[in-house]
């Protein structure tokens, strides 16, 4: 029962969740801008794809791969990292 209580922590920390929320907001904004007429305007033709690519390919992976200042994944147990 003692080991079960150790693994109840979430693997992501506060920084990960903030970046994840930011990536969802950027992706949602990209889709909203994509739906704004006219279809050949700046927002739907240029800004929306830039936001979508940056949200999916930059910010979302950064949210998954973010580490704390010690170089370990946020929320990882110290005793399992040395084992």
C-alpha positions as CSV (number, residue, x, y, z in Angstrom):
1,X,0.0,0.0,0.0
2,X,3.0,2.3,0.7
3,X,4.2,2.1,-2.9
4,X,0.8,2.8,-4.3
5,X,0.7,6.1,-2.4
6,X,4.0,7.1,-3.9
7,X,2.8,6.8,-7.5
8,X,-0.3,8.9,-7.1
9,X,1.5,12.0,-8.1
10,X,0.9,13.3,-11.6
11,X,3.9,13.0,-13.9
12,X,3.6,16.6,-15.0
13,X,4.2,19.7,-12.9
14,X,2.8,23.2,-13.0
15,X,5.0,24.3,-15.8
16,X,3.9,21.4,-18.0
17,X,0.3,22.1,-17.5
18,X,0.7,25.9,-18.2
19,X,2.5,25.1,-21.5
20,X,-0.2,22.5,-22.3
21,X,-2.9,25.0,-21.8
22,X,-1.1,27.6,-23.8
23,X,-0.7,25.1,-26.7
24,X,-4.4,24.3,-26.6
25,X,-5.2,28.0,-26.7
26,X,-2.8,28.6,-29.6
27,X,-4.3,25.7,-31.5
28,X,-7.9,26.8,-30.8
29,X,-7.0,30.4,-31.9
30,X,-5.5,29.0,-35.1
31,X,-8.7,27.1,-36.0
32,X,-10.8,30.1,-35.2
33,X,-8.7,32.3,-37.5
34,X,-8.8,29.6,-40.1
35,X,-12.6,29.8,-40.2
36,X,-12.8,33.6,-40.6
37,X,-13.8,34.6,-44.1
38,X,-12.5,35.6,-46.7
39,X,-10.6,32.4,-47.3
40,X,-7.9,34.2,-49.2
41,X,-7.3,36.8,-46.4
42,X,-4.2,37.2,-44.3
43,X,-5.7,35.7,-41.1
44,X,-6.9,32.4,-42.7
45,X,-4.1,32.0,-45.2
46,X,-1.0,33.0,-43.2
47,X,-1.6,33.6,-39.5
48,X,-3.7,30.5,-38.9
49,X,-1.3,28.0,-40.3
50,X,1.6,29.6,-38.4
51,X,-0.3,29.4,-35.2
52,X,-1.4,25.8,-35.8
53,X,2.1,24.6,-36.7
54,X,3.7,26.4,-33.7
55,X,1.0,25.0,-31.4
56,X,1.3,21.4,-32.6
57,X,5.1,21.3,-33.4
58,X,6.6,23.6,-30.8
59,X,4.5,24.4,-27.8
60,X,2.8,21.0,-27.3
61,X,6.1,19.0,-27.4
62,X,7.7,21.6,-25.1
63,X,4.9,21.0,-22.7
64,X,5.5,17.3,-22.8
65,X,9.3,17.5,-22.6
66,X,9.7,20.4,-20.1
67,X,12.0,19.6,-17.2
68,X,12.8,21.2,-13.9
69,X,16.0,23.0,-13.2
70,X,17.7,19.8,-11.9
71,X,17.4,18.1,-15.3
72,X,14.8,15.6,-14.3
73,X,11.2,15.4,-15.5
74,X,8.9,17.3,-13.3
75,X,7.1,15.1,-10.8
76,X,9.6,12.2,-11.1
77,X,10.6,10.5,-7.8
78,X,14.2,10.9,-6.8
79,X,14.5,7.3,-5.5
80,X,13.3,5.8,-8.8
81,X,15.6,8.0,-10.9
82,X,18.7,6.6,-9.0
83,X,17.6,3.0,-9.3
